[in-house]
Amino acid sequence: EVAPVARRRPVMRELESVALVIGFDGVRLDELTFNQVTAVVKVRVDSTQDYEDLQHALDGIAGSDIREWRVGRQEVSDEIRATFTGQWAREGP
């Protein structure tokens, strides 16, 4: 029996969308990773407002195939380190 082939993910489209969202002043990108299951964005921001704006922007990307962004947050010195982990939309109907 042959295992089913995993669906190709639209990584380049999602990369462009995420890049637009994280490209505003006050956001410093530490890591951006895509695999077959998740997308991970690790950033540093200066303020709670920047953090909240980024969280809302990721959740609001129109037409995105990434869902359910979960957030980890750590305040270190004068910045916030945040990890956003999104799940790819499920395959099928």
PyMOL commands that set and color helices and strands:
alter all, ss='L'
color gray80, all
select helices_A, chain A and resi 11-22+48-59
alter helices_A, ss='H'
color red, helices_A
select strands_A, chain A and resi 27-34+38-45+66-76+79-88
alter strands_A, ss='S'
color yellow, strands_A
deselect
rebuild
show_as cartoon
